[in-house]
Amino acid sequence: MNAGPAGIGVVFSNVTKQYGKMTAVDGVSLDIRAGEFLTLLGPSGSGKTTLLMMLAGFQDISMGDILVGGASIAATPPEKRNFGMVFQGYALFPHMTVRKNIAYPLEIRHRPRAEIDARVDEMLEMVQLKGLADRHPHQLSGGQQQRVALARALSFSPRVLLLDEPLGALDRKLRAEVQDQLKDIHNRVGTTFIYVTHDQEEALTMSDRIVIMNRGRVVQVGSPIELYEKPRTVFAANFLGKSNFIRHEGRIFALRPEKIQVFAAGKGQGQNRLCGTVRSITYMGATLKLMVEVENHPTIEVHVPAWHSAEAFSESQAVELCWSNDAQVEVEGGDGDEAGARSA
Amino acid sequence: MTARSSRFNPYWLLVAPAVLLVLALYVAPIVNVLLLSVTDPKPGFDNYAKIFQSDTVAGLLWRTVRLCLITTVAAVTLGYIVSYAMLHALSHVRRRMMSILLISFWISVLVRSFAWLMLLGHNGLVNDALLGLGLISEPLPLMRNELGVLIGMTEYMVPYAILPLLANMQGIDPRVSSASRSLGASHAQTFFRVFLPLTRPGIIAASLLVFISSLGFYVTPAILGGGKVQMIAEYISVQLLVTVRWGVAAMLATLMIASVLALMYVLNRFMKLSVVFGGATR
């Protein structure tokens, strides 16, 4: 397939957005590489959508600048930025057929008819909707509408594709399927994908790099592995995956539930040990979730493989929790997010 | 259940007074009007033949339809602009615009027509202002003619056009317009290729509503037309009270009722009537 021009890099330079006295985005600097799949991950109100809307041109920048391919786009109206965008809820044109929807950006650009037809067919094939070209959006399922939105946003070969929570309306199983398709399409077209979500699983499975945001600021940037294995703050450790926080001599260590081994009391072995009592056991299919109460410490969550261990534990059993030094990561508190972290 | 449904349900007695009232005070007189149109002065369709035979009646019908059509186009166009502005206004501004809109519903058509009389007359505010500015050398004939009637009717009908248009516009996902811009379309292209087509049901509903309501205008043409611009309602009144030709009056009334019902039927097909009077499109 024709990949069109490859992706282009985007640089956020100290970008700030203020609504009156409220600061939605606070001095964000980011260097997005050409062709990468970058996810902006954060809870609602973290500024991720505002950041995307400023990039798309639907929100003004209060301070700072956004550079695309080295040139500022702060003064460029949205229609001149040449970014594809997939909206939350898809925002398909309800009065146009699937074919018309996908052809729209090409017709606006006055491309010749034959080229438009060929390109639309190519896009329909890419999103596997060939048989549905003459339907109207309301005749399609959510997953199909999502694919039309994607085809429409990519039909004019934009160098950057912006996606605003595009899977939010889909059910779980379909979402996993679409995630694979999105990743596959990203690999084929080579466009820079900038993806906004609050769903850590989506972020982990699709992204080349993830930007964790909180309260209008960037908390940490890195590959999914870096962020999961080496979170720098309590917030990052807690937002991407689950984590226990062990306090020791004024330092905080993040400890993932699956990196803890559980032994019967007195039989533990490992560099770090804690004695406790099993408070609850939840069968999760692949894993067992144990909530273990430890003296002078918040309850610790432990995940152990469920297979062959379902009968090994019982409630109020005395156990010893063990983990190696490399299982724990020292993190910074701050931001007052520790309180939330502890109770999680 | 089947046994019960065939028996008389006593609860119907509770609505009986209302039903009887409507039958006696509303349906019966209308049937009477229908009958009058084919029985007065003598049985037959002579009254209806006048539509084609009498120049006065034909001219009257044509004038009514023409003025109503122009009013519809003008009121819906202006209403569209106001609705569009309301849709994009900040919420507190929109609330204020909505109150002004509702207040205008409470001011009687008589008062409004007299107000226009003050504004449009030879020594009215408009002519005085234009003369004062030196834009014209003698007063423009703004009333006692069709122009005056049109100005009065249009002004009265604009709020009626706004309600269905605004309901329709508020039902459109604003992200659809943003999507169009992100795909490379300018403001104007987005408006003509996306927004305007999506407001088609609202435009049709508003047009039918304004047209139907305009057909019954009586006070405005009488006052601003100065007796020279007679529309169907005023003509019916004259037939009833002055020339006492009840048959002709009944025929015209029947014609009006029939056209209104037909238009309502069309309107209902494009937009549920409940939607026209507020609420969202879906």
Interface residues (C-beta under 8 A of the other chain):
Chain A: A56 G57 F58 P77 P78 E79 K80 R81 N82 F83 G84 M85 F87 Q88 G89 A91 L92 F93 P94 H95 Y104 P105 I108 R109 R152 A153 F156 L162
Chain B: D173 R175 V176 S178 A179 S180 R181 S182 L183 G184 A185 S186 Q189 R193 V194 P197 L198
